[in-house]
């Protein structure tokens, strides 16, 4: 419009045209601002797998029948919902990409040149000469054809080619010189001196953002809309510290670390979820998030996962951190070291079916930040227990007795010193790393698995090198070709197992021994708890688990024997 005014008007008419153009642009900007409604995130429920359930509130602007909002996160398929009271009559909601401009810091050569368009400069170019400078007027700079990689958690797609590993400097700068107009690549510009005043600090940059255009049948200024969705980009990671400085009573402290990569959290009420929900389409982006075109969305439905699910998939593992192989009971540590945090009693959470939600109120956390939130410190009863777990050496088909492929016997036996905590709180314990400390020193770290109320959770501390454990299994009988199944021939082997345990410590211990085996148990001495496990039901041998709980005095040694029959494929 300014160019039209320049060609059609002269003198005062030109000034009037320019003023009119600015008035119209200002009116359009004001109208555009009036149509935008701010989305305020009110509640957020966090799962431990990178998903959050967002509940936001939108206030309808006054005196408009249509307005737009900018989504805060890319919703998962089937979870985006808009709710409103009867006074609001919504005709349609349309998701679209809106083009615009935004002010950014001039941090690159292209942005600096673009911000200085219209100014006189002395520009230095990279050539084969020691120094090549040109005095010119900046006429224009092209936009970058490629953008930075898109955030997988934000709504909206990036349009255009995006070569991997290269993000944008193929811009051309147009210069007006005494000899005429010339165009050079921004890549060749090494230095720019602005002749009139200091270099510009900001520039306008083209942008594209997703919008939800909401059309009403009649204006409803001041009314509230509620938007809810499940989206990726935020999670919480719990962890525990267990202080066993006192006998029989442990101090259990819990904290949550909230990782936020999706949007600013301004005074949001958060619920930390413990449980295992079934979220079938969590990895498929909703069409309204504008992450994929039609073909990509159909492919995502068929494979059950969008590109964002593969690019931003969270593959986590908890690693065991074990202490030195020595008796910590002989170490003298100061009990005054303030290692154990005192976070106070646990807040009252709430139960929703099989999920437990732990509350965090008024959370402020900017996008890209990680928050540390104390949860509770409680005293819970515990006992010391030593555990020896012995695996089965027969595969479901009745082969590989021990490990015939490597011609080796049973693996090295390990007895673990553990603690067993009883959950007497009013909330379950979620699965998380648990650090064990005593008198200000770390003893070990293990995973405390999900523990319901009134149940017990066991955590390993360290290997019990002063508890000697030995085992051997001997073949005492074999009936050749005792059975035929599925075209295979089997021998019936009778195995005698012998376990020997000795407590070399100066204190009594409780030892729990678990032995898994395939076959039918014929004799046990002493008696053990016997469980038939419902796994590998089509296998030729039954799956048995034997559990002994024995008391060992200081220096005491005990032997255990068991016999069982197992079918072994020939």
VOVEXKE-728401 format. One record per residue (C-alpha): x, y, z; residue in one letter. Coordinates in steps of 0.001 Angstrom, whole numbers, padded with zeros to 6 digits, always signed. Example, Ala and Ser with C-alpha at 12.3 -4.5 7.8 and 13.67 -1.06 7.14 Angstrom:
// residues 2
+012300-004500+007800A +013670-001060+007140S 
// end
This chain:
// residues 570
+000000+000000+000000X +002910+002342+000778X +004340+001716-002709X +000941+002461-004294X +000777+005718-002351X +004279+006588-003572X +003355+006111-007228X -000071+007840-007157X +000474+010794-004855X +002886+013705-004643X +003805+016117-001859X +001153+016294+000867X -000767+013475-000749X +002249+011216-000223X +002413+012122+003481X -001333+011485+003826X -000974+008094+002138X +001853+007032+004412X -000051+008158+007519X -003169+006336+006297X -001179+003181+005657X +000282+003212+009140X -003164+003816+010640X -004608+000856+008754X -001676-001386+009789X -002024-000266+013391X -005758-000982+013328X -005138-004427+011858X -002541-005218+014532X -004896-004080+017288X -007718-006146+015827X -005422-009169+015570X -004344-008750+019205X -007982-008451+020305X -008796-011764+018614X -006105-013725+020454X -007172-015405+023682X -004523-016455+026163X -004393-020097+027253X -003688-020479+030967X -002484-023894+032142X -004244-024697+035414X -003618-028371+036194X -001065-030913+035036X -000933-034626+035853X +002462-036212+035197X +003237-039795+034267X +006747-041218+034499X +006937-042069+030785X +007190-038508+029426X +003444-037868+029198X +001385-035194+030882X -002358-034587+031101X -002899-030840+030566X -005986-028925+031696X -006018-025284+030532X -008489-022414+030701X -009328-019850+028006X -011341-016651+028557X -013434-015652+025520X -012541-012096+024358X -015224-009395+024435X -017270-008356+021388X -015935-010968+018977X -017527-013984+017351X -014224-015523+016341X -010876-015691+018091X -007821-017920+018151X -005549-019574+020666X -002018-020951+020351X -001849-024572+021615X +000679-025240+024368X +001531-028832+023455X +001060-031378+020682X -001845-033528+021851X -001928-037297+021516X -004579-038772+019236X -008046-038947+020765X -007207-036910+023881X -007816-033295+022751X -011131-031965+024072X -012729-028521+024391X -015435-028071+027032X -017621-024980+027553X -020777-023899+029446X -024249-023647+027849X -023833-019875+027393X -021065-020527+024836X -022266-021709+021419X -019253-022973+019449X -019832-023385+015722X -016429-024765+014720X -012764-025075+015705X -010161-025112+012923X -006440-025821+013307X -004162-024050+010826X -000633-022710+010465X -000546-018888+010604X +002272-016885+009023X +003627-013801+010782X +006743-012013+011976X +008431-011722+015315X +011208-009655+016849X +014418-011608+017498X +017921-010737+018628X +020277-010077+015698X +022856-012742+016501X +023894-013969+013033X +025355-012035+010096X +022144-012566+008095X +019982-011214+010942X +022311-008240+011461X +022192-007325+007770X +018427-007787+007612X +017967-005486+010615X +020050-002806+008904X +018173-002712+005580X +018069+000882+004318X +021251+001957+006105X +024673+002776+004669X +027387+000276+005487X +030949-000608+004732X +030909-004337+004034X +033971-006593+003949X +033923-009656+001728X +035975-012823+001820X +038118-012853-001362X +041621-013829-002421X +042766-010247-001674X +043994-009247+001808X +041050-006888+002283X +038040-006184+000086X +035609-003532+001350X +032536-002085-000390X +030589+001014+000650X +026944+000459-000141X +023354+000760+000983X +021668-002354+002284X +018680-003031+000038X +017524-006394+001355X +018408-009858+002621X +016604-013069+001737X +015123-015291+004456X +016776-018560+005425X +015206-021433+003470X +015663-023849+006368X +014728-023658+010028X +016127-025210+013144X +014945-028761+013943X +011370-028673+015276X +010664-029450+018909X +008912-032859+018896X +006658-031770+021771X +005359-028533+020236X +002364-028470+017880X +002892-027518+014250X +005092-028865+011464X +008063-027397+009644X +007359-026932+005933X +010129-027228+003362X +013426-028995+002891X +015604-029438+005921X +018940-031082+005222X +020358-032887+008266X +023218-031129+009990X +022816-027782+008129X +020576-025048+009439X +020498-022066+007335X +023123-019588+006071X +022249-019628+002350X +021062-016020+002298X +021701-013394-000347X +022291-009724+000486X +021384-007031-002054X +023659-003950-002078X +023268-000573-003787X +026599+000936-004832X +027726+003845-007045X +028222+001327-009833X +024715-000107-009450X +023035-002954-007597X +024855-006170-006727X +023953-009352-004891X +026395-011439-002835X +026073-014435-000537X +025937-013711+003157X +028455-016515+003606X +031104-014266+002003X +030541-011351+004406X +033250-011225+007097X +032596-007802+008657X +030097-004917+008493X +030655-001306+009619X +027494+000798+009959X +028306+004310+008753X +025554+006281+010512X +025137+004807+014016X +025580+001677+016110X +024594-001760+014735X +020943-002805+015203X +020123-005100+018107X +016879-006673+016890X +015320-007719+013633X +012025-009040+012355X +011909-012677+011309X +009192-014579+009516X +007514-017174+011677X +004850-019806+011397X +002792-020959+014358X -000167-023293+014803X -003458-021714+015778X -006881-022924+016730X -009485-020630+015182X -012675-020783+017280X -015885-019542+015656X -018896-018730+017855X -022517-018358+016772X -022760-015327+019056X -020326-013383+021206X -019716-014698+024726X -017142-012340+026211X -015835-013355+029640X -016974-016971+029449X -014498-019776+030089X -013443-022655+027849X -011602-025674+029227X -009066-027480+027035X -007678-030872+028048X -005229-033153+026305X -002566-035777+026819X +000825-034694+025446X +004511-035495+025568X +007347-033285+026739X +007087-033321+030527X +007706-036014+033106X +008718-036662+036676X +011488-038857+038052X +011147-039974+041693X +013934-041200+043956X +014348-042260+047578X +016911-042025+050333X +016703-044646+053093X +018587-043991+056339X +019109-047140+058436X +021220-045544+061178X +018631-046646+063756X +017721-050314+064261X +014238-051429+063166X +013131-047926+062073X +014278-046431+058766X +013826-042854+057628X +012471-042840+054093X +012767-039556+052163X +011319-039036+048691X +011769-036327+046112X +010541-035659+042576X +012489-034107+039731X +010202-032585+037102X +011633-032294+033568X +009789-029711+031485X +010421-029312+027743X +006972-028278+026526X +005828-024899+027936X +006217-022531+030879X +004515-023634+034088X +003251-020537+035901X +001692-021389+039249X +000359-024733+038019X -001069-027406+040308X +000637-030712+039509X -000343-034280+040305X +002439-036885+040242X +000909-040164+039095X +001891-043572+040404X +000478-046472+038431X +000369-048115+035019X -002348-046570+032794X -003266-048008+029411X -002673-045221+026874X -003020-046879+023481X -002462-043826+021257X +000025-041928+023434X +002681-042117+020692X +000354-040975+017897X +000035-037209+017425X -003496-035854+017116X -004380-034412+013685X -005278-031132+015386X -001642-030793+016524X -000656-030301+012840X +002429-032485+013251X +001725-034719+010241X -000071-034665+006916X -002820-037140+006009X -000517-039887+004727X +001787-039638+007755X -001161-039767+010160X -002554-042919+008530X +000887-044535+008752X +001149-043518+012411X -002172-045190+013183X -001091-048398+011464X +002213-048662+013302X +000921-047171+016563X +003599-044472+016683X +004288-041055+015167X +007698-039779+014101X +007835-037777+017334X +007442-040997+019308X +010495-042501+017673X +012565-039316+017743X +011817-038466+021349X +011285-041917+022779X +012526-042258+026283X +014647-045362+026758X +015709-045297+030398X +017491-047741+032664X +018375-047693+036341X +021893-048780+037104X +022965-050440+040328X +025645-048606+042293X +027326-051026+044687X +029585-050249+047605X +032990-051696+048391X +033159-055362+049344X +033873-054847+053018X +032022-054995+056317X +030583-051534+056959X +029622-052599+060466X +033273-052151+061469X +033442-048597+060127X +033021-045768+062617X +031117-042821+061186X +029923-039643+062817X +026177-039694+063382X +026081-035867+063220X +026602-035635+059453X +023358-034051+058092X +022840-036384+055158X +019195-037355+055580X +016786-034590+054434X +013854-033755+056701X +011076-032931+054238X +008176-033416+056637X +005184-035730+056478X +003638-036802+053192X +000809-034734+051754X -002560-036377+051394X -002833-037655+047856X -005843-039006+046065X -006698-042335+044485X -008326-042564+041055X -009188-046213+040399X -005777-047944+040271X -003729-044729+040098X -002382-042688+042992X -001868-038952+042499X +000583-037036+044699X -000027-033243+044777X +002401-030383+044111X +000798-026953+044379X +001695-023661+042676X +004621-024915+040588X +006679-022381+038607X +009005-023929+036047X +010122-022415+032758X +010370-024410+029547X +013664-026298+029442X +014126-026245+033224X +014254-029114+035726X +012648-028714+039128X +013559-030447+042402X +010543-030938+044685X +010731-032492+048177X +007875-034901+048847X +008150-036417+052317X +010302-037936+055035X +008666-040731+057041X +009758-043372+059556X +008959-046910+058456X +009771-050304+059998X +012447-052428+058355X +014382-055633+058864X +017737-056883+057612X +017545-059931+055401X +020054-061838+053293X +018928-063247+049939X +020333-066004+047754X +018548-066471+044428X +019464-069595+042429X +018232-069786+038828X +016951-072756+036846X +019444-074477+034531X +016967-076238+032234X +015311-074448+029329X +011574-074916+028573X +012317-077568+025933X +014232-079677+028437X +017649-078853+026976X +020830-076981+027947X +021268-078595+031321X +023545-076000+032952X +025110-074381+029859X +026269-077141+027542X +027132-074643+024783X +029878-073193+026991X +030594-076401+028903X +030457-074710+032256X +028695-075372+035528X +026504-073117+037675X +027505-069445+037857X +029236-067929+040869X +026908-067792+043857X +025972-064382+045272X +024306-063652+048589X +022972-060131+048941X +022530-058136+052124X +019123-056419+051804X +016633-054461+053831X +012906-055118+053742X +010735-052045+054290X +007093-052182+055374X +004822-049545+053851X +002628-048259+056682X +001951-044947+054951X -001372-043974+053386X +000039-044062+049854X +001893-046587+047673X +005584-046284+046900X +006282-045885+043208X +009169-047676+041504X +012304-045527+041823X +016026-045610+042700X +016669-045945+046425X +019926-044825+048001X +020810-046526+051302X +022812-044527+053879X +023970-045157+057422X +025603-042626+059742X +026317-040279+056856X +027870-042808+054434X +026328-044338+051344X +026030-048124+051524X +024495-048797+048106X +021720-048067+045666X +019050-050293+044207X +015521-050082+042809X +012644-049993+045270X +009830-051546+043262X +006194-050488+043441X +004983-051253+046963X +001274-050978+047872X +000093-049893+051308X +000750-052535+054018X +003052-054508+051692X +006836-054924+051880X +009561-053805+049501X +013064-055254+049381X +016169-053255+048453X +019685-054637+047984X +022504-052977+049901X +025694-054864+049135X +027076-058322+048458X +027408-060348+051670X +030986-061582+051244X +030983-062953+054809X +028124-065327+054052X +029528-068337+052235X +027175-070089+049805X +027828-073192+047714X +025602-075374+045562X +025898-078446+043440X +023433-080559+041469X +024202-084225+040746X +022543-086666+038402X +021671-089775+040450X +019473-091654+037969X +018493-091609+034283X +015751-093508+032461X +016557-093597+028775X +013845-092729+026263X +011253-092401+029026X +008810-090313+026953X +008100-089003+023463X +006357-085690+022751X +005998-083667+019560X +008344-086033+017733X +011168-085692+020306X +012600-088330+022666X +013206-087501+026335X +015191-089050+029168X +013851-088818+032718X +016712-087579+034900X +016690-087603+038706X +018730-084725+040125X +019936-084238+043691X +020693-080689+044725X +022853-079725+047697X +023067-076227+049179X +025541-075215+051833X +025477-071861+053657X +027782-070585+056399X +027540-067331+058357X +031080-066010+058877X +029876-062826+060540X +029868-062079+064287X +026083-061583+064343X +023051-063778+063529X +021285-063311+060196X +018071-064296+058454X +018748-065891+055074X +016110-066272+052359X +017007-068825+049670X +015028-069061+046433X +015628-071896+043991X +013902-072120+040593X +013791-075498+038856X +012034-077438+036094X +010420-080808+036836X +008722-082518+039785X +010099-082228+043322X +010467-085581+045081X +012165-084677+048370X +013135-081532+050341X +015126-081263+053571X +014358-079024+055449X +010832-078165+054292X +010420-075256+051916X +007602-073201+050475X +006790-074767+047092X +005076-072794+044321X +004129-074040+040859X +004499-071119+038488X +002134-070640+035542X +004785-069842+032952X +005888-071791+029890X +002724-073892+030226X +003460-075768+026999X +006870-076871+028253X +007456-080546+029026X +008488-079727+032603X +006621-077820+035303X +008146-074603+036705X +008777-074774+040446X +010026-072189+042927X +011327-073322+046326X +011830-070806+049139X +013619-071444+052441X +013851-068895+055255X +016469-069965+057752X +018130-068425+060785X +021902-068627+060987X +023731-067862+064204X +027217-066328+064110X +029598-068934+062689X +026791-071442+062017X +026674-073662+058928X +023627-075443+057479X +022986-077806+054569X +019888-078135+052398X +019044-080981+050029X +016339-081488+047420X +015591-084092+044754X +013598-083621+041565X +012905-085357+038270X +013216-083539+034963X +012656-084560+031355X +015715-083787+029213X +015514-083898+025430X +017943-086334+023795X 
// end
